[in-house]
Structures are given as C-alpha cells and as structure tokens.
Amino acid sequence: MRNLKVFIAYNGANYHGFQRQDNAISVQEVVEKAIGKLLKCEPPVIYGCSRTDAGVHARRFCFNFRTDSKIPCSGFVKGMNTILPADIAVLSCEDADEDFHARFCTKSKEYVYLINNKPNRDVFLQNLAYHYPYPLDIEKMRHAALLFVGEHDFGAFCRAEGKARVKSTIRTIYEVTVSENAGVVEIKIRGNGFLYNMVRILAGTLIYISEGKRTEDDIKSALLTRNRDFGGVTLPPEGLYLNEVYYGT
C-alpha cells in the first residue's frame, strides 16, 4: 500500500472550505471524486494538512492518501489536472513514508492575508483580496505586528466556538511581515499552529491599529487577558491564503 503525499493549490471562492460537508460542496469532496475517477476505484479518503473556511484559498495545501495503484507520480499529477476543475490544481506528488500524515507531521504553516488598498475596487482581485479603500499606515502595522511574535496565548484572537475545539490556545508565531506592492498589502504570518479565524482576526487587529481604534497596549492586554474586546474585527475570508506548509525540522 502506497502513501502518496500531494500538494495542491485552489481558489476557494466556489467551495465551502476544504473539509467535506454534508450540505455544501468542498475541495475535499471534489478532489476525492477526481482521484476515484483517475484510479478507477471508490473515492479514497484524503487527509488534509488543515481545515480552511468557506471562501479561503490555498497556494500550497498538502494532503496524503493510501492506494494500491501503481500509477507514477508524474502520471497522477497530469491525470488529476485533466479531471479537476480549473480552480483546483495538483502541484506535486511523491511517495511518502508509511507513517506520514499531512496534518500531524506538520512543523509549521504560513498564511497570507491580502488587502486591496486601492481607492477603487479591482475587478481582477474580486474574491481574491479584501478591499479596504482607506489609507493604511504600513509602518505602524509592522511595528505592532512584532508583538504577535513568540509564544503567546492567542485566546483573544480566536472565534469563540473555536476555543472548544482545542486543548490550548497557546501558539508560537515565528514571523509576521507587512508589505505593500502596487496598492496590495500583504500580511504574512508563520507559526506552529493557528486557531479558528486567528489570522483573519490578527489582520483585522492590525487594520484597527492603523485606524487608531486599537493601540499596542491593547494587543498586550489581549495576549495577557484573552479578552476578545481588545482585538480587532474578523476580516472576510476572501483575502486569506494558506501559503505554505512546512514538514522539515
């Protein structure tokens, strides 16, 4: 039995997240059906590296699954990209160790949140970036973002129902960067794990910092007290991307 490690990219605008849903179409369902069609078998269960919410995108999302098929990895990539819809693409495939699991073997993940900071809507960024038409103080956001780096309790930056899903809300953030290019602001965050809506709330908090609705002291209080009121708004899903998944040491 082979254990295949596969990286895909997808535009999540037309999907109710990655994970299979009972009453809505998901990336997992579409990919599993495509594998079944390619390998002429019952659709296998694939194990994703993460959940993503409805409307969220992925530039490099990993999953693994087991198969008896002897199809070459190059043939799997080519065949899947013939079957899959245009908004999902297989990037790579390789044979992994028997004990590899896309979720449980993850060392860290990197997310990106894109903000269209131009005065007018950009039709070519529709559903691909959050439109915020007012000036942003990038330097102020960069300085405040440094407060998120390190091991902290991010309970204040998690949707309430998400706290019940985890044993601990303590996470380690390795790096946060804020950059701007041609009117598009990119907030990039890499850490050992993320809570429900955490990246969208962190990005919203940085916008509130720019607006003067929150201060750096508010961020410090949020990390200390876990009080959601010290954080910012939860930004919409269309600006969020799972950018990279790391499995190395």
N, C-alpha and C positions, 0 to 999 in steps of 0.2 A: 504494500500500500504506500503510495507516494504522498508526501505532504508538500503541496505547492504554495509558495509564497508569492503573492501577486500585488503589484502596485497599480492603482487606477487613479484617474482624475475624473471629476464630474462637476457639472454645473447643476446645482441643487434646486434651481428655480421651479422645476416641474415635479419635485419629489417631496414627500413628507418625511424627509430625513433619510439617513442610511438604513436604520433598523427596520425590519419587516413590521408592517402594521396590519391590523385586521380589516380596517375600512378605508385605507388610503394606499396609494402606490408609493413604494420606497425603492431606493437604489439597490438594496439587498435583494429584493424580490426580482427586479429586472435582471441583475447580474446572475443570480442563481438559475433563472429560467434560460438565460443565454448559455450558461455552462452546460445545462442539461441538453439543450439543442445541439451544441457543438459536439459533446461527447456521446450523444445518443443514449442518455441514461436519465434516471429520475433526477430532478434538480437537487444538487447536494446542498448541505448547509454550509455556508461560508461564515468564518469568524472574523469580524472586523476589528480594527485597532481601536475604534472609538465609536460612540454614537455621535451623530450630527443632527441638529434640529431641522425642521422644515425650512427650506429656502437657503440653507447653508451649503457652501461649496467646498470642494477639496482639490488641491493641486497634486498631492501625493498621499493617497489613502491606501493602507495595507490591509489585506485580508489573507487568510490561509484556508485551505480545504484539502480533504483527502480524497484520493481517486485511485482506481486500478488502471486507469487509462495510461497507455504508453506514448501519448501524443508528445512530441518535442515541445519544449517551452516556446520556441520561436513560432511553431505552428499554432500553439494555444493563443499567443498574442495576436497573430494575424487573423485567426479564425474568429476570435471574440470581437475584434474590431470590425469584422464584416457583419456580425449579427447585432451587436449593441446599437442603440440609438445614438444619434450624433452628439448628445450631451453627456455621454459616458465613454471613456476611452481606457483601454488597458495599456499601461506604460511598460511593464516588465513582468516576467515570470521566472521563477527559479525553483529548483528542488531544495527544500529546507530540511533541517534535522527533524527527526520524528517528534521531538518534544517542543518544537517551535509553535508558539501561539501568538497571533498578531496583536492581541491585546495584552496578555500577561507578560510577554517578553519585551514590551516597550520600555525604553530607558527614559525617553523624554519626547515631548511633542512641541511643535512650533505652530502658532496660529498667527494669521494676519487679519487685521481689520482695515478695510479700505473705505475712505471717505472722499466723495466727490466734493471738493471745497470750492468749486466754481460757482459764480453767481447764478448761472442758469443750469437747468437740467442738461445732462449729456445723454443723448439717446443711445449712445454706444456703451454706456455704463449702466443702462437700465437693468435692474435686478442683479447687478454685479458690484455695486458700491452704494453706500448710504449717502444721499445728497444732503449736505449741510452748507447752505449758501452764504453764511456769515463768516467774516474773517476769524481765523484761528491763530492763537499765539503759540506757535510751534515750540519756541524756546521754553515757555512756561510749562507746556505739556511735557517736554523732555525732562525738565528738572523734577517735576512731580512724579513722573513715571519711575524714577530711580527709587522711590520709596517702596515700590512693589517688589524690588529685587531682594532675594533672600528667602529664608524660611519664615512664613507668617501664617497666622490663622485667617483665612480668607472667607470666614463665615458671613461677613457683611457684604461680600461681593458674589453672593450665590442666591439664586431664586429659592424662595422658602421651601417649596416641596422637594427641592434637590438635596437639602440637608438630610432628609430622612433616608436617602439612598446610600449614604456613605457613613463609615465609621468615624471619620475625622475630616475636618475642614482645613487641616494644616497642609499646605503645599509649599514647594520650593520653586521660586521663579529665578531662572538663571540670567535672563536678559530681557530688557524691554527697550525698544528703539522707536522713535517717532521721526518720520522723514516726510518730505514733500517734493513732488516732482510734477511739474506742469498742471498744478491745481488739484492733484490727487494726493491725499495724505495717507500714509501707510503706518499703522501701529503694529509692530511685530513683537510677539511675546513667546518666549520659550521657557518651559518648565517641566517638572517631573510629573505633573498631572494638573487637571483643571476640573472645577466644579461646574454644576449646571448653570449656564448663562454667564459664567465668570468672565470670559474675555469680553463679551458684549457689555457687561457692567463696568469693567475696568476702562474700556474705551469711552463709555458714557461719562464716567467719572473724570477722565482727562478733558473731555469737552466742557464739563461743568467747571473744571479748574480754569480753562481758557476764558470762560464766560464770567468768572468771578463768583459763581454760585457755590463753589466749594473752595477750600483752602488746603494747603499741605497739612495743616494741623487737623483738618477733618479726615484726611486719609490716615494719619497716625491714629486718630481716635477710632476710626473704623476698624483698623487692624488690631487695636487693643481691646475694644469692647464688643466686636462682632455686630454692632448696631447698623442695620441696613440704611438708616436715615442719614448716616454720614457719607454714604456713597452717592454715585450719580445714577442717571437714568439707564435703563437697559436699551441699548441701541437695536435697531431692526436686524433680522438675520441676513439680509442680502449682502451686507458688507463683510461677512465673516468667511474665512477660508482656513481649513486645515492645511497648513503649508508644507509640513514635513513631519515624518515620524522617524525617530532615531532608535536603532537597536544595538549600536556599538557600546562599548564600555565608556 
